Amino acid sequence: MNSLNRNIKEKKTGKKISVFYVLIGFFVFAFIIGIYINNVLIVNELTVNNNNIKESFDKEMQKNDMLRSEMEKLSSYERIRVIATEELELKFFDFAINDSNYLVVGKSDLQ
């Protein structure tokens, strides 16, 4: 009978899981969860920085477009002609300007 009880106890117990291995498993699991949470936080921070850079880029592009249109308005032929005739007292002849509003000067006029 004694050997029968011992056989039953051996079958019931089987393999025991050590408390040390359970604690190590929890620490490894906590470490992996910590790395995952840190990764999520870093990705969110990078996304915010990326959006801020895109917004500043869009603002600079709008400024660039506005400055380009201002430059074209200030360098238009009509504005330059008015300034040249009124302030600098230059005279323009109609035959010296072609269809695309460029000033045409002959070689004989330069000498």
LUMSE-599838 format. One record per residue: x negated, y negated, z of N, C-alpha, C in turn; residue in three letters. Coordinates in pm, whole numbers, plus 50000, padded with zeros to 5 digits. Each point is the difference from the previous one (the first is absolute). Example, Ala and Ser with C-alpha at 12.3 -4.5 7.8 and 13.67 -1.06 7.14 Angstrom:
<nodes>
<node><n_u>48681</n_u><n_v>50569</n_v><n_w>50780</n_w><ca_u>50089</ca_u><ca_v>49881</ca_v><ca_w>50000</ca_w><c_u>49910</c_u><c_v>49880</c_v><c_w>50000</c_w><type>ALA</type></node>
<node><n_u>50035</n_u><n_v>49895</n_v><n_w>49928</n_w><ca_u>49918</ca_u><ca_v>49881</ca_v><ca_w>50006</ca_w><c_u>50077</c_u><c_v>49891</c_v><c_w>50073</c_w><type>SER</type></node>
</nodes>
This chain:
<nodes>
<node><n_u>49919</n_u><n_v>50118</n_v><n_w>50000</n_w><ca_u>50081</ca_u><ca_v>49882</ca_v><ca_w>50000</ca_w><c_u>49914</c_u><c_v>49874</c_v><c_w>50000</c_w><type>MET</type></node>
<node><n_u>49895</n_u><n_v>50011</n_v><n_w>50069</n_w><ca_u>49910</ca_u><ca_v>49887</ca_v><ca_w>50010</ca_w><c_u>49942</c_u><c_v>49965</c_v><c_w>49863</c_w><type>ASN</type></node>
<node><n_u>49964</n_u><n_v>50096</n_v><n_w>49921</n_w><ca_u>49946</ca_u><ca_v>49975</ca_v><ca_w>49868</ca_w><c_u>50107</c_u><c_v>49946</c_v><c_w>49905</c_w><type>SER</type></node>
<node><n_u>50124</n_u><n_v>50040</n_v><n_w>50023</n_w><ca_u>50111</ca_u><ca_v>49950</ca_v><ca_w>49919</ca_w><c_u>50022</c_u><c_v>49852</c_v><c_w>50026</c_w><type>LEU</type></node>
<node><n_u>49994</n_u><n_v>49955</n_v><n_w>50122</n_w><ca_u>50014</ca_u><ca_v>49859</ca_v><ca_w>50033</ca_w><c_u>49885</c_u><c_v>49918</c_v><c_w>49942</c_w><type>ASN</type></node>
<node><n_u>49881</n_u><n_v>50059</n_v><n_w>50004</n_w><ca_u>49884</ca_u><ca_v>49929</ca_v><ca_w>49946</ca_w><c_u>50015</c_u><c_v>49984</c_v><c_w>49849</c_w><type>ARG</type></node>
<node><n_u>50048</n_u><n_v>50100</n_v><n_w>49929</n_w><ca_u>50021</ca_u><ca_v>49992</ca_v><ca_w>49856</ca_w><c_u>50107</c_u><c_v>49895</c_v><c_w>49965</c_w><type>ASN</type></node>
<node><n_u>50104</n_u><n_v>49992</n_v><n_w>50080</n_w><ca_u>50106</ca_u><ca_v>49900</ca_v><ca_w>49976</ca_w><c_u>49947</c_u><c_v>49860</c_v><c_w>50023</c_w><type>ILE</type></node>
<node><n_u>49918</n_u><n_v>49979</n_v><n_w>50105</n_w><ca_u>49943</ca_u><ca_v>49869</ca_v><ca_w>50027</ca_w><c_u>49905</c_u><c_v>49958</c_v><c_w>49888</c_w><type>LYS</type></node>
<node><n_u>49923</n_u><n_v>50092</n_v><n_w>49949</n_w><ca_u>49907</ca_u><ca_v>49966</ca_v><ca_w>49891</ca_w><c_u>50077</c_u><c_v>49963</c_v><c_w>49873</c_w><type>GLU</type></node>
<node><n_u>50111</n_u><n_v>50067</n_v><n_w>49972</n_w><ca_u>50078</ca_u><ca_v>49969</ca_v><ca_w>49882</ca_w><c_u>50071</c_u><c_v>49867</c_v><c_w>50014</c_w><type>LYS</type></node>
<node><n_u>50047</n_u><n_v>49968</n_v><n_w>50121</n_w><ca_u>50072</ca_u><ca_v>49874</ca_v><ca_w>50020</ca_w><c_u>49907</c_u><c_v>49880</c_v><c_w>49992</c_w><type>LYS</type></node>
<node><n_u>49886</n_u><n_v>50010</n_v><n_w>50057</n_w><ca_u>49911</ca_u><ca_v>49885</ca_v><ca_w>50006</ca_w><c_u>49942</c_u><c_v>49967</c_v><c_w>49863</c_w><type>THR</type></node>
<node><n_u>49956</n_u><n_v>50092</n_v><n_w>49926</n_w><ca_u>49944</ca_u><ca_v>49977</ca_v><ca_w>49868</ca_w><c_u>49882</c_u><c_v>49905</c_v><c_w>50009</c_w><type>GLY</type></node>
<node><n_u>49990</n_u><n_v>49902</n_v><n_w>49908</n_w><ca_u>49893</ca_u><ca_v>49900</ca_v><ca_w>50002</ca_w><c_u>50048</c_u><c_v>49878</c_v><c_w>50077</c_w><type>LYS</type></node>
<node><n_u>49916</n_u><n_v>49953</n_v><n_w>50087</n_w><ca_u>50031</ca_u><ca_v>49879</ca_v><ca_w>50074</ca_w><c_u>49936</c_u><c_v>49882</c_v><c_w>49929</c_w><type>LYS</type></node>
<node><n_u>50072</n_u><n_v>49889</n_v><n_w>49995</n_w><ca_u>49946</ca_u><ca_v>49878</ca_v><ca_w>49942</ca_w><c_u>49938</c_u><c_v>49919</c_v><c_w>50113</c_w><type>ILE</type></node>
<node><n_u>49876</n_u><n_v>49964</n_v><n_w>49980</n_w><ca_u>49927</ca_u><ca_v>49926</ca_v><ca_w>50102</ca_w><c_u>50051</c_u><c_v>49856</c_v><c_w>50008</c_w><type>SER</type></node>
<node><n_u>50007</n_u><n_v>49947</n_v><n_w>50121</n_w><ca_u>50041</ca_u><ca_v>49861</ca_v><ca_w>50021</ca_w><c_u>49899</c_u><c_v>49906</c_v><c_w>49936</c_w><type>VAL</type></node>
<node><n_u>49874</n_u><n_v>50039</n_v><n_w>50000</n_w><ca_u>49895</ca_u><ca_v>49919</ca_v><ca_w>49938</ca_w><c_u>50026</c_u><c_v>49981</c_v><c_w>49851</c_w><type>PHE</type></node>
<node><n_u>50037</n_u><n_v>50107</n_v><n_w>49931</n_w><ca_u>50027</ca_u><ca_v>49991</ca_v><ca_w>49857</ca_w><c_u>50126</c_u><c_v>49917</c_v><c_w>49972</c_w><type>TYR</type></node>
<node><n_u>50097</n_u><n_v>50008</n_v><n_w>50087</n_w><ca_u>50121</ca_u><ca_v>49918</ca_v><ca_w>49984</ca_w><c_u>49965</c_u><c_v>49853</c_v><c_w>50015</c_w><type>VAL</type></node>
<node><n_u>49919</n_u><n_v>49965</n_v><n_w>50100</n_w><ca_u>49958</ca_u><ca_v>49860</ca_v><ca_w>50019</ca_w><c_u>49918</c_u><c_v>49951</c_v><c_w>49881</c_w><type>LEU</type></node>
<node><n_u>49910</n_u><n_v>50084</n_v><n_w>49951</n_w><ca_u>49921</ca_u><ca_v>49960</ca_v><ca_w>49883</ca_w><c_u>50091</c_u><c_v>49979</c_v><c_w>49880</c_w><type>ILE</type></node>
<node><n_u>50098</n_u><n_v>50087</n_v><n_w>49983</n_w><ca_u>50096</ca_u><ca_v>49984</ca_v><ca_w>49890</ca_w><c_u>50078</c_u><c_v>49869</c_v><c_w>50011</c_w><type>GLY</type></node>
<node><n_u>50042</n_u><n_v>49964</n_v><n_w>50122</n_w><ca_u>50070</ca_u><ca_v>49873</ca_v><ca_w>50019</ca_w><c_u>49910</c_u><c_v>49881</c_v><c_w>49969</c_w><type>PHE</type></node>
<node><n_u>49873</n_u><n_v>50006</n_v><n_w>50043</n_w><ca_u>49908</ca_u><ca_v>49890</ca_v><ca_w>49971</ca_w><c_u>49975</c_u><c_v>49985</c_v><c_w>49850</c_w><type>PHE</type></node>
<node><n_u>49985</n_u><n_v>50111</n_v><n_w>49930</n_w><ca_u>49980</ca_u><ca_v>49994</ca_v><ca_w>49855</ca_w><c_u>50125</c_u><c_v>49943</c_v><c_w>49932</c_w><type>VAL</type></node>
<node><n_u>50115</n_u><n_v>50044</n_v><n_w>50045</n_w><ca_u>50126</ca_u><ca_v>49949</ca_v><ca_w>49944</ca_w><c_u>50014</c_u><c_v>49850</c_v><c_w>50026</c_w><type>PHE</type></node>
<node><n_u>49968</n_u><n_v>49955</n_v><n_w>50122</n_w><ca_u>50008</ca_u><ca_v>49857</ca_v><ca_w>50034</ca_w><c_u>49900</c_u><c_v>49920</c_v><c_w>49917</c_w><type>ALA</type></node>
<node><n_u>49881</n_u><n_v>50056</n_v><n_w>49977</n_w><ca_u>49899</ca_u><ca_v>49932</ca_v><ca_w>49920</ca_w><c_u>50048</c_u><c_v>49983</c_v><c_w>49856</c_w><type>PHE</type></node>
<node><n_u>50058</n_u><n_v>50104</n_v><n_w>49944</n_w><ca_u>50052</ca_u><ca_v>49994</ca_v><ca_w>49862</ca_w><c_u>50114</c_u><c_v>49899</c_v><c_w>49990</c_w><type>ILE</type></node>
<node><n_u>50090</n_u><n_v>49999</n_v><n_w>50098</n_w><ca_u>50110</ca_u><ca_v>49902</ca_v><ca_w>50001</ca_w><c_u>49945</c_u><c_v>49858</c_v><c_w>50012</c_w><type>ILE</type></node>
<node><n_u>49899</n_u><n_v>49981</n_v><n_w>50082</n_w><ca_u>49937</ca_u><ca_v>49868</ca_v><ca_w>50014</ca_w><c_u>49939</c_u><c_v>49953</c_v><c_w>49869</c_w><type>GLY</type></node>
<node><n_u>49931</n_u><n_v>50087</n_v><n_w>49930</n_w><ca_u>49941</ca_u><ca_v>49964</ca_v><ca_w>49870</ca_w><c_u>50110</c_u><c_v>49965</c_v><c_w>49901</c_w><type>ILE</type></node>
<node><n_u>50108</n_u><n_v>50076</n_v><n_w>49999</n_w><ca_u>50111</ca_u><ca_v>49972</ca_v><ca_w>49907</ca_w><c_u>50063</c_u><c_v>49864</c_v><c_w>50028</c_w><type>TYR</type></node>
<node><n_u>50023</n_u><n_v>49969</n_v><n_w>50128</n_w><ca_u>50061</ca_u><ca_v>49871</ca_v><ca_w>50036</ca_w><c_u>49906</c_u><c_v>49886</c_v><c_w>49964</c_w><type>ILE</type></node>
<node><n_u>49870</n_u><n_v>50017</n_v><n_w>50024</n_w><ca_u>49902</ca_u><ca_v>49898</ca_v><ca_w>49964</ca_w><c_u>49998</c_u><c_v>49979</c_v><c_w>49849</c_w><type>ASN</type></node>
<node><n_u>50010</n_u><n_v>50106</n_v><n_w>49925</n_w><ca_u>50003</ca_u><ca_v>49990</ca_v><ca_w>49854</ca_w><c_u>50123</c_u><c_v>49922</c_v><c_w>49953</c_w><type>ASN</type></node>
<node><n_u>50115</n_u><n_v>50028</n_v><n_w>50060</n_w><ca_u>50122</ca_u><ca_v>49928</ca_v><ca_w>49963</ca_w><c_u>49986</c_u><c_v>49851</c_v><c_w>50031</c_w><type>VAL</type></node>
<node><n_u>49943</n_u><n_v>49966</n_v><n_w>50115</n_w><ca_u>49982</ca_u><ca_v>49859</ca_v><ca_w>50036</ca_w><c_u>49904</c_u><c_v>49930</c_v><c_w>49904</c_w><type>LEU</type></node>
<node><n_u>49892</n_u><n_v>50066</n_v><n_w>49963</n_w><ca_u>49904</ca_u><ca_v>49940</ca_v><ca_w>49908</ca_w><c_u>50063</c_u><c_v>49979</c_v><c_w>49862</c_w><type>ILE</type></node>
<node><n_u>50076</n_u><n_v>50097</n_v><n_w>49952</n_w><ca_u>50065</ca_u><ca_v>49986</ca_v><ca_w>49870</ca_w><c_u>50101</c_u><c_v>49886</c_v><c_w>50003</c_w><type>VAL</type></node>
<node><n_u>50076</n_u><n_v>49985</n_v><n_w>50108</n_w><ca_u>50094</ca_u><ca_v>49889</ca_v><ca_w>50011</ca_w><c_u>49928</c_u><c_v>49866</c_v><c_w>50000</c_w><type>ASN</type></node>
<node><n_u>49888</n_u><n_v>49991</n_v><n_w>50071</n_w><ca_u>49923</ca_u><ca_v>49875</ca_v><ca_w>50003</ca_w><c_u>49946</c_u><c_v>49967</c_v><c_w>49861</c_w><type>GLU</type></node>
<node><n_u>49950</n_u><n_v>50100</n_v><n_w>49929</n_w><ca_u>49950</ca_u><ca_v>49977</ca_v><ca_w>49864</ca_w><c_u>50111</c_u><c_v>49958</c_v><c_w>49905</c_w><type>LEU</type></node>
<node><n_u>50119</n_u><n_v>50055</n_v><n_w>50019</n_w><ca_u>50114</ca_u><ca_v>49963</ca_v><ca_w>49916</ca_w><c_u>50037</c_u><c_v>49854</c_v><c_w>50023</c_w><type>THR</type></node>
<node><n_u>50001</n_u><n_v>49957</n_v><n_w>50125</n_w><ca_u>50030</ca_u><ca_v>49860</ca_v><ca_w>50031</ca_w><c_u>49895</c_u><c_v>49908</c_v><c_w>49939</c_w><type>VAL</type></node>
<node><n_u>49872</n_u><n_v>50036</n_v><n_w>50014</n_w><ca_u>49893</ca_u><ca_v>49919</ca_v><ca_w>49941</ca_w><c_u>50013</c_u><c_v>49995</c_v><c_w>49848</c_w><type>ASN</type></node>
<node><n_u>50034</n_u><n_v>50112</n_v><n_w>49939</n_w><ca_u>50017</ca_u><ca_v>50005</ca_v><ca_w>49855</ca_w><c_u>50114</c_u><c_v>49909</c_v><c_w>49955</c_w><type>ASN</type></node>
<node><n_u>50111</n_u><n_v>50001</n_v><n_w>50074</n_w><ca_u>50113</ca_u><ca_v>49913</ca_v><ca_w>49965</ca_w><c_u>49962</c_u><c_v>49852</c_v><c_w>50016</c_w><type>ASN</type></node>
<node><n_u>49924</n_u><n_v>49967</n_v><n_w>50104</n_w><ca_u>49956</ca_u><ca_v>49862</ca_v><ca_w>50019</ca_w><c_u>49909</c_u><c_v>49955</c_v><c_w>49886</c_w><type>ASN</type></node>
<node><n_u>49912</n_u><n_v>50088</n_v><n_w>49957</n_w><ca_u>49911</ca_u><ca_v>49966</ca_v><ca_w>49888</ca_w><c_u>50081</c_u><c_v>49982</c_v><c_w>49872</c_w><type>ILE</type></node>
<node><n_u>50100</n_u><n_v>50086</n_v><n_w>49977</n_w><ca_u>50085</ca_u><ca_v>49985</ca_v><ca_w>49880</ca_w><c_u>50076</c_u><c_v>49868</c_v><c_w>50003</c_w><type>LYS</type></node>
<node><n_u>50051</n_u><n_v>49961</n_v><n_w>50117</n_w><ca_u>50073</ca_u><ca_v>49874</ca_v><ca_w>50010</ca_w><c_u>49908</c_u><c_v>49881</c_v><c_w>49974</c_w><type>GLU</type></node>
<node><n_u>49879</n_u><n_v>50003</n_v><n_w>50057</n_w><ca_u>49907</ca_u><ca_v>49889</ca_v><ca_w>49975</ca_w><c_u>49957</c_u><c_v>49997</c_v><c_w>49853</c_w><type>SER</type></node>
<node><n_u>49986</n_u><n_v>50117</n_v><n_w>49939</n_w><ca_u>49965</ca_u><ca_v>50005</ca_v><ca_w>49857</ca_w><c_u>50112</c_u><c_v>49939</c_v><c_w>49916</c_w><type>PHE</type></node>
<node><n_u>50125</n_u><n_v>50034</n_v><n_w>50033</n_w><ca_u>50113</ca_u><ca_v>49944</ca_v><ca_w>49926</ca_w><c_u>50006</c_u><c_v>49848</c_v><c_w>50016</c_w><type>ASP</type></node>
<node><n_u>49973</n_u><n_v>49949</n_v><n_w>50120</n_w><ca_u>49999</ca_u><ca_v>49855</ca_v><ca_w>50022</ca_w><c_u>49891</c_u><c_v>49933</c_v><c_w>49918</c_w><type>LYS</type></node>
<node><n_u>49883</n_u><n_v>50062</n_v><n_w>49997</n_w><ca_u>49889</ca_u><ca_v>49943</ca_v><ca_w>49921</ca_w><c_u>50031</c_u><c_v>50003</c_v><c_w>49851</c_w><type>GLU</type></node>
<node><n_u>50067</n_u><n_v>50105</n_v><n_w>49955</n_w><ca_u>50038</ca_u><ca_v>50006</ca_v><ca_w>49859</ca_w><c_u>50102</c_u><c_v>49891</c_v><c_w>49966</c_w><type>MET</type></node>
<node><n_u>50094</n_u><n_v>49973</n_v><n_w>50091</n_w><ca_u>50096</ca_u><ca_v>49892</ca_v><ca_w>49978</ca_w><c_u>49929</c_u><c_v>49865</c_v><c_w>49996</c_w><type>GLN</type></node>
<node><n_u>49904</n_u><n_v>49979</n_v><n_w>50090</n_w><ca_u>49923</ca_u><ca_v>49875</ca_v><ca_w>49999</ca_w><c_u>49922</c_u><c_v>49987</c_v><c_w>49869</c_w><type>LYS</type></node>
<node><n_u>49942</n_u><n_v>50112</n_v><n_w>49956</n_w><ca_u>49923</ca_u><ca_v>49999</ca_v><ca_w>49876</ca_w><c_u>50090</c_u><c_v>49965</c_v><c_w>49881</c_w><type>ASN</type></node>
<node><n_u>50118</n_u><n_v>50059</n_v><n_w>49994</n_w><ca_u>50093</ca_u><ca_v>49969</ca_v><ca_w>49891</ca_w><c_u>50044</c_u><c_v>49854</c_v><c_w>50005</c_w><type>ASP</type></node>
<node><n_u>50026</n_u><n_v>49950</n_v><n_w>50121</n_w><ca_u>50041</ca_u><ca_v>49860</ca_v><ca_w>50014</ca_w><c_u>49888</c_u><c_v>49906</c_v><c_w>49956</c_w><type>MET</type></node>
<node><n_u>49876</n_u><n_v>50031</n_v><n_w>50040</n_w><ca_u>49887</ca_u><ca_v>49917</ca_v><ca_w>49959</ca_w><c_u>49976</c_u><c_v>50008</c_v><c_w>49849</c_w><type>LEU</type></node>
<node><n_u>50022</n_u><n_v>50117</n_v><n_w>49942</n_w><ca_u>49982</ca_u><ca_v>50014</ca_v><ca_w>49856</ca_w><c_u>50104</c_u><c_v>49916</c_v><c_w>49924</c_w><type>ARG</type></node>
<node><n_u>50126</n_u><n_v>50002</n_v><n_w>50048</n_w><ca_u>50102</ca_u><ca_v>49919</ca_v><ca_w>49933</ca_w><c_u>49973</c_u><c_v>49851</c_v><c_w>50021</c_w><type>SER</type></node>
<node><n_u>49951</n_u><n_v>49963</n_v><n_w>50117</n_w><ca_u>49965</ca_u><ca_v>49860</ca_v><ca_w>50025</ca_w><c_u>49885</c_u><c_v>49956</c_v><c_w>49910</c_w><type>GLU</type></node>
<node><n_u>49903</n_u><n_v>50088</n_v><n_w>49981</n_w><ca_u>49887</ca_u><ca_v>49969</ca_v><ca_w>49913</ca_w><c_u>50047</c_u><c_v>49981</c_v><c_w>49855</c_w><type>MET</type></node>
<node><n_u>50089</n_u><n_v>50087</n_v><n_w>49956</n_w><ca_u>50049</ca_u><ca_v>49986</ca_v><ca_w>49863</ca_w><c_u>50083</c_u><c_v>49873</c_v><c_w>49983</c_w><type>GLU</type></node>
<node><n_u>50074</n_u><n_v>49964</n_v><n_w>50104</n_w><ca_u>50079</ca_u><ca_v>49877</ca_v><ca_w>49992</ca_w><c_u>49909</c_u><c_v>49878</c_v><c_w>49997</c_w><type>LYS</type></node>
<node><n_u>49895</n_u><n_v>50002</n_v><n_w>50080</n_w><ca_u>49909</ca_u><ca_v>49886</ca_v><ca_w>50004</ca_w><c_u>49912</c_u><c_v>49992</c_v><c_w>49875</c_w><type>LEU</type></node>
<node><n_u>49975</n_u><n_v>50111</n_v><n_w>49935</n_w><ca_u>49915</ca_u><ca_v>49997</ca_v><ca_w>49881</ca_w><c_u>50080</c_u><c_v>49999</c_v><c_w>49871</c_w><type>SER</type></node>
<node><n_u>50126</n_u><n_v>49968</n_v><n_w>50008</n_w><ca_u>50081</ca_u><ca_v>49996</ca_v><ca_w>49879</ca_w><c_u>49959</c_u><c_v>49882</c_v><c_w>49911</c_w><type>SER</type></node>
<node><n_u>50022</n_u><n_v>50016</n_v><n_w>49873</n_w><ca_u>49960</ca_u><ca_v>49898</ca_v><ca_w>49903</ca_w><c_u>50072</c_u><c_v>49867</c_v><c_w>50024</c_w><type>TYR</type></node>
<node><n_u>50128</n_u><n_v>50006</n_v><n_w>50027</n_w><ca_u>50077</ca_u><ca_v>49876</ca_v><ca_w>50018</ca_w><c_u>49948</c_u><c_v>49921</c_v><c_w>50118</c_w><type>GLU</type></node>
<node><n_u>49969</n_u><n_v>50065</n_v><n_w>50110</n_w><ca_u>49952</ca_u><ca_v>49929</ca_v><ca_w>50119</ca_w><c_u>49863</c_u><c_v>49939</c_v><c_w>49972</c_w><type>ARG</type></node>
<node><n_u>49913</n_u><n_v>50076</n_v><n_w>49937</n_w><ca_u>49865</ca_u><ca_v>49948</ca_v><ca_w>49970</ca_w><c_u>50009</c_u><c_v>49885</c_v><c_w>49901</c_w><type>ILE</type></node>
<node><n_u>50091</n_u><n_v>50008</n_v><n_w>49903</n_w><ca_u>50014</ca_u><ca_v>49892</ca_v><ca_w>49902</ca_w><c_u>50047</c_u><c_v>49872</c_v><c_w>50067</c_w><type>ARG</type></node>
<node><n_u>50096</n_u><n_v>50011</n_v><n_w>50093</n_w><ca_u>50050</ca_u><ca_v>49882</ca_v><ca_w>50070</ca_w><c_u>49889</c_u><c_v>49937</c_v><c_w>50084</c_w><type>VAL</type></node>
<node><n_u>49924</n_u><n_v>50081</n_v><n_w>50071</n_w><ca_u>49892</ca_u><ca_v>49946</ca_v><ca_w>50083</ca_w><c_u>49893</c_u><c_v>49936</c_v><c_w>49913</c_w><type>ILE</type></node>
<node><n_u>49967</n_u><n_v>50065</n_v><n_w>49888</n_w><ca_u>49896</ca_u><ca_v>49946</ca_v><ca_w>49912</ca_w><c_u>50041</c_u><c_v>49868</c_v><c_w>49938</c_w><type>ALA</type></node>
<node><n_u>50126</n_u><n_v>49986</n_v><n_w>49961</n_w><ca_u>50042</ca_u><ca_v>49875</ca_v><ca_w>49936</ca_w><c_u>50024</c_u><c_v>49889</c_v><c_w>50101</c_w><type>THR</type></node>
<node><n_u>50057</n_u><n_v>50032</n_v><n_w>50116</n_w><ca_u>50034</ca_u><ca_v>49894</ca_v><ca_w>50096</ca_w><c_u>49881</c_u><c_v>49960</c_v><c_w>50087</c_w><type>GLU</type></node>
<node><n_u>49930</n_u><n_v>50096</n_v><n_w>50057</n_w><ca_u>49894</ca_u><ca_v>49967</ca_v><ca_w>50094</ca_w><c_u>49865</c_u><c_v>49978</c_v><c_w>49932</c_w><type>GLU</type></node>
<node><n_u>49970</n_u><n_v>50080</n_v><n_w>49900</n_w><ca_u>49869</ca_u><ca_v>49990</ca_v><ca_w>49934</ca_w><c_u>50005</c_u><c_v>49920</c_v><c_w>49871</c_w><type>LEU</type></node>
<node><n_u>50118</n_u><n_v>49963</n_v><n_w>49958</n_w><ca_u>50022</ca_u><ca_v>49919</ca_v><ca_w>49880</ca_w><c_u>49940</c_u><c_v>50063</c_v><c_w>49876</c_w><type>GLU</type></node>
<node><n_u>50016</n_u><n_v>50131</n_v><n_w>49989</n_w><ca_u>49957</ca_u><ca_v>50070</ca_v><ca_w>49880</ca_w><c_u>50113</c_u><c_v>50000</c_v><c_w>49899</c_w><type>LEU</type></node>
<node><n_u>49963</n_u><n_v>50006</n_v><n_w>49872</n_w><ca_u>50101</ca_u><ca_v>50002</ca_v><ca_w>49895</ca_w><c_u>49995</c_u><c_v>50133</c_v><c_w>49928</c_w><type>LYS</type></node>
<node><n_u>50117</n_u><n_v>50057</n_v><n_w>49979</n_w><ca_u>50013</ca_u><ca_v>50126</ca_v><ca_w>49927</ca_w><c_u>50072</c_u><c_v>49973</c_v><c_w>49869</c_w><type>PHE</type></node>
<node><n_u>49945</n_u><n_v>50058</n_v><n_w>49896</n_w><ca_u>50065</ca_u><ca_v>49990</ca_v><ca_w>49871</ca_w><c_u>50081</c_u><c_v>50127</c_v><c_w>49977</c_w><type>PHE</type></node>
<node><n_u>50114</n_u><n_v>49987</n_v><n_w>49937</n_w><ca_u>50087</ca_u><ca_v>50115</ca_v><ca_w>49978</ca_w><c_u>49936</c_u><c_v>50107</c_v><c_w>49912</c_w><type>ASP</type></node>
<node><n_u>49918</n_u><n_v>49958</n_v><n_w>49904</n_w><ca_u>49942</ca_u><ca_v>50098</ca_v><ca_w>49909</ca_w><c_u>49885</c_u><c_v>50079</c_v><c_w>50068</c_w><type>PHE</type></node>
<node><n_u>49955</n_u><n_v>49955</n_v><n_w>50119</n_w><ca_u>49890</ca_u><ca_v>50068</ca_v><ca_w>50069</ca_w><c_u>50049</c_u><c_v>50116</c_v><c_w>50086</c_w><type>ALA</type></node>
<node><n_u>50131</n_u><n_v>50017</n_v><n_w>50011</n_w><ca_u>50055</ca_u><ca_v>50106</ca_v><ca_w>50085</ca_w><c_u>50069</c_u><c_v>50102</c_v><c_w>49911</c_w><type>ILE</type></node>
<node><n_u>49965</n_u><n_v>50127</n_v><n_w>50017</n_w><ca_u>50064</ca_u><ca_v>50103</ca_v><ca_w>49918</ca_w><c_u>50124</c_u><c_v>50053</c_v><c_w>50072</c_w><type>ASN</type></node>
<node><n_u>50064</n_u><n_v>50103</n_v><n_w>49942</n_w><ca_u>50128</ca_u><ca_v>50051</ca_v><ca_w>50052</ca_w><c_u>49991</c_u><c_v>50059</c_v><c_w>50141</c_w><type>ASP</type></node>
<node><n_u>49886</n_u><n_v>50051</n_v><n_w>50038</n_w><ca_u>49988</ca_u><ca_v>50060</ca_v><ca_w>50133</ca_w><c_u>49946</c_u><c_v>49900</c_v><c_w>50102</c_w><type>SER</type></node>
<node><n_u>50012</n_u><n_v>49871</n_v><n_w>49968</n_w><ca_u>49963</ca_u><ca_v>49890</ca_v><ca_w>50090</ca_w><c_u>49852</c_u><c_v>50000</c_v><c_w>50037</c_w><type>ASN</type></node>
<node><n_u>49913</n_u><n_v>50040</n_v><n_w>49906</n_w><ca_u>49856</ca_u><ca_v>49989</ca_v><ca_w>50020</ca_w><c_u>49951</c_u><c_v>49876</c_v><c_w>49927</c_w><type>TYR</type></node>
<node><n_u>49906</n_u><n_v>49934</n_v><n_w>50058</n_w><ca_u>49942</ca_u><ca_v>49881</ca_v><ca_w>49940</ca_w><c_u>49896</c_u><c_v>50044</c_v><c_w>49898</c_w><type>LEU</type></node>
<node><n_u>50014</n_u><n_v>49952</n_v><n_w>49878</n_w><ca_u>49909</ca_u><ca_v>50037</ca_v><ca_w>49892</ca_w><c_u>49916</c_u><c_v>49878</c_v><c_w>49968</c_w><type>VAL</type></node>
<node><n_u>49869</n_u><n_v>50017</n_v><n_w>50013</n_w><ca_u>49907</ca_u><ca_v>49892</ca_v><ca_w>49973</ca_w><c_u>49906</c_u><c_v>50045</c_v><c_w>49889</c_w><type>VAL</type></node>
<node><n_u>49990</n_u><n_v>49921</n_v><n_w>49898</n_w><ca_u>49912</ca_u><ca_v>50032</ca_v><ca_w>49888</ca_w><c_u>49856</c_u><c_v>49968</c_v><c_w>50034</c_w><type>GLY</type></node>
<node><n_u>49906</n_u><n_v>50058</n_v><n_w>49923</n_w><ca_u>49858</ca_u><ca_v>49974</ca_v><ca_w>50025</ca_w><c_u>49965</c_u><c_v>49854</c_v><c_w>49972</c_w><type>LYS</type></node>
<node><n_u>50066</n_u><n_v>49941</n_v><n_w>49904</n_w><ca_u>49970</ca_u><ca_v>49860</ca_v><ca_w>49967</ca_w><c_u>50043</c_u><c_v>49906</c_v><c_w>50113</c_w><type>SER</type></node>
<node><n_u>50102</n_u><n_v>50039</n_v><n_w>50078</n_w><ca_u>50044</ca_u><ca_v>49917</ca_v><ca_w>50111</ca_w><c_u>49904</c_u><c_v>50006</c_v><c_w>50119</c_w><type>ASP</type></node>
<node><n_u>49922</n_u><n_v>50105</n_v><n_w>50009</n_w><ca_u>49908</ca_u><ca_v>50014</ca_v><ca_w>50114</ca_w><c_u>49874</c_u><c_v>49919</c_v><c_w>49981</c_w><type>LEU</type></node>
<node><n_u>49966</n_u><n_v>49963</n_v><n_w>49879</n_w><ca_u>49873</ca_u><ca_v>49929</ca_v><ca_w>49977</ca_w><c_u>50012</c_u><c_v>49852</c_v><c_w>50023</c_w><type>GLN</type></node>
</nodes>
